[in-house]
Structure formats: structure tokens, C-alpha cells
Amino acid sequence: MTTQEPSDLLPLPVAQLHILLALADGEKHGYAIMSEVEAMTERAVTMGPGTLYGTIKRMLNAGMVEETDERPDPELDDERRRYYRLSGYGARVLDAEVARMEQLARTAEAKRTVGTRRFGWEGG
């Protein structure tokens, strides 16, 4: 169990954020996480196995995700697959990151609507 505050980890690296989001609605194996990230981002973000499993290893060590022993029906699943789920701490980290991003979006929107220029760029 970690004693580190979720806010101490922010901002999250992009890969960690997408993995936490992919696991937010339930446990998944590695390939399912990669597929979920691609679907969520409309293929704007793709993760290879090296990025995925290296990031998951760091997230396991940090207590953000857990490997689960629960398996689907063996007839429907490959026994070599490892399944991961969001830990309670990981859920708190995700909540903190989403709150941080929401604040950032509000700040950006406020700046964008000041005056007639968009972010101080006039183009041309």
C-alpha cells in the first residue's frame, strides 16, 4: 500500500493516463487495454507491447493497478493472459488527474474567450 498522495504523481504520463482510463470500467488483459486505448482515442494513441507492459510494470510497483487471479471461462480464454484492474489508489490518481485536466480546460477556455484573438495568435 502506498502512502504517496495521488496529486504527487501529477501530471501523469500519457501512457499511464490512458491505461487507467481503459481499466476504469473493469479488468482487462494487455491486448484488450491496447485496443481500448486505440478505440478511446480514435487511433490517435497507439501503444505497442513494450510501452504497455513497461508502463504496467511501473504502475503495479506504484500500486495504481493490480494483477488479478480471476479468470474468465478457460474455454473462452488463453491461460497465458494476465488480467489487470484499477486499484483503489489508481482510481484516486485517475480522479485527481481528471480534476486537474478539467481545471486546465476551464483555464484554457477562459483565456481563449478574452478579447477577439484566440490564444494571442492572429495567424497569417
N, C-alpha and C positions, 0 to 999 in steps of 0.2 A: 504494500500500500504506500502510495506517495504522499508526502506532506507538502509538496510544492503547490502553490496556488495556480489555478488554471490560467489566470492572467499573466503569470510569469512566462508562459510559453508563447505568448502572442507577439507579433503576428505569426500564425502558423505557416510553415512551408506549404506551397500549393499542393503537393502530393498528399501531405497529411490531411489537409482540409478535405480534399476530395475523397479520401478513404473514409474519414469519419462520416461524411455525408452519405457515402454509399452504404455504410453499416447502420445508419440511423434508423432504417426501417426493418432491421433484422440481420441475423447472421448470414454470412456468405463465404464461399471459398474464393481462392485467389482469382481464378478466371472470371467468376461472377462479379467480383469487385472491379476488375479491369473493364468488363462490359458495361457495368453500371456507370462508371465514370465517363466512358465514351458516350453513353446514352444521355446522361445528365447534361453534358456539355455540348451535345450535338456534334461530337467528334472533334471539338476544339482542343480537348485534352485527351491524349492517349498515353497509357503507361505500359512500358514493357515489363517483363518479368523481373529484371534486375532492379528497376526503380520500385516496383510494387513490393517485392519481398524484402529489399533492403530497408524500405520505409516501414513496413510492417514490423520488422525486427526491432527497429528503434522505438516504434510505438508500443510494442509488447514490453520492452525494457522500461519505458516511461509509465506504463500502467494505463495507457489510453485504450488499448484493445486487449482482448483475451482470446486465447485459442480455446475452442470448445470441444468437448469429447462427444457431444450429442451428434448423432449421425442420422441422415435420412435412411429410409429402407435400403439395405445393402443391394437389393436388386436394381435400385434406381441410381446408385451412386458408386463412384470409384473409391475404394477404401484408402487410396493414397492421398486423397484430397484432405487438406486441412481447412477447417472452418474457423472463422473469426467473428467476434461480436464486439460491439462497443461496450466498454466498461462504464461503471457509474462515473468514474473520473473522466473518461473520454467524453461522455455526454456533457459533463460540466465544461470541459475545454471547448467542445463544439458550441455550446450555448454562449460562452464568453466570446468566441471568435465571431459568431454571427452578430452578437450585440455590437462588437467593435466595428464590423463591416457596415451595419445599419447606421451607426453614428457617422462613419466616414461618408456613406451615401447621402445622408442628410446634409452634412457639411458641403459636399460637392454640389448638391442641388442648390443650396443657399448661395454659394459662390457663383454658380452658373447663371442665376437669375438676377444678379446685381448688375445694373446698367444694361446696355444693349449688346455688349460683346460677350462671347462665350469663352470663359476662362482666359480672357485677355488676349486672345488671338484673333486678329482681324482678317487673316487669310491674304491670299494674293501674292 
